[in-house]
């Protein structure tokens, strides 16, 4: 692993801790409850894809949360930069992570197959 890859992973790890911390300081209850599942930095740590747990949000709630996140994005960047003493924080792009739902669905299918095999 090269030095730049190590710095990239370190930045991702720090952001994975700082973004939920920053979200918890907000007054909006919906944003405070969001869970960050992963952060992936790109373009020399100037952009970061932030993956959030979708939980049981409807599509209307998801779009509402996206618009709220757009409004507080600069606050989150300033918070992260201030906490780490960075000159500049990455530009955040938020996504809802469906991976957990897919994983649960796959687990349910395996359980169903296992039960059917036991019944035969």
N, C-alpha and C positions, 0 to 999 in steps of 0.2 A: 504494500500500500504506500503510495507516494505521500509526500508532505501535504500537497494540496488536497488530496482525497481525505486525509486525516482532518484537516481544517474544515472541510465541507461536512464531514460526519459530525464533528464537534458542534458546528453551527446548527445543524439540524437538531441535534440533541438538546442544545440550549433553547432553541425556539420551541421545541416540543414541551418544554417545561414553562417557558415564559408566556406563551400565548394563552394557555388556560389561566395562568395567574393574572394576566391583564384582563381577560374576559370576566374573571370573578370580581374585579373592582368596579365593573359597570353596574348601572342601576337597572338595566333591562333584565328582567327575570329569564326571558328566553335565551339571551346571549350568555348569561351567567351559567346556565345549565349545559352549555355545549361542551362536548368532550372531543379533544384533539386525538385522532388515532395515529396520524403520521404527518411528518413535514419532510418535503423533498426540495432541496435547494438546487437551483440551476443558474447558468450564466455567471459563473464566478461568484456565487453567493449574493447576487443582486436581485434575484427573484426566488420566491419560495412558494411552492404549492402546499397549502395547508388542507389536510383531509380531516373532516369532522364526522363524528358518528351520527348517522341519520336518525337513529332511534325510531320513534313511531310518528314522525312528522308527516302531515299531509303535503301534497304538492303546493297548496296555497301557503302553508306555514313555511315551507322550504323557500319559496320565492320571497316571502316577507323577511325571513332571516337573512337571505342574500342581500336584500336592500339595506337592512340594518347593519350588516357587516361592512358594506360599502361605506356607510357613513362613519363608522368607527375605525376604519382601517388605518387612518393616519395616527389616531390615538394609540392603537396597538403597536404601530411601528415606532412611535416616539417612546412608548413604554419600554419596549424591548431594547432600543438603542440606549436609553438612559440607564437601564438596569445593568447592561453589560459594558457601558462606556464606549459603545461603538459610535463612529462618526455618522454612520448611516445604517439603517436596518433594511433588510430585503423588502422588496415589494411583494405583498401577499396576494395570492389568488386562492380563493376558498372553493372547496369541492366537498360534497357530501359523499362519504364512503359507503358504498353498498356491499363491500366485501364481507362484512359480518353477517348481513342478511343472507347472502349467497352461501356462506359457510354453514350457517344454521340450517338452511334448506337442504344442503348436501348431507349434513349429519342426520337430519330427519329421514332422508331417503335411505341411508345406510341402515338406520334402526328398523325401518319398515322392511327392508330386504332381509335383515337378520331375523325378524319375527316370522316372516313368511317361510324362511328356510327351516326354522325350528318347528313350525307347524306341519311341514311335509314329512 
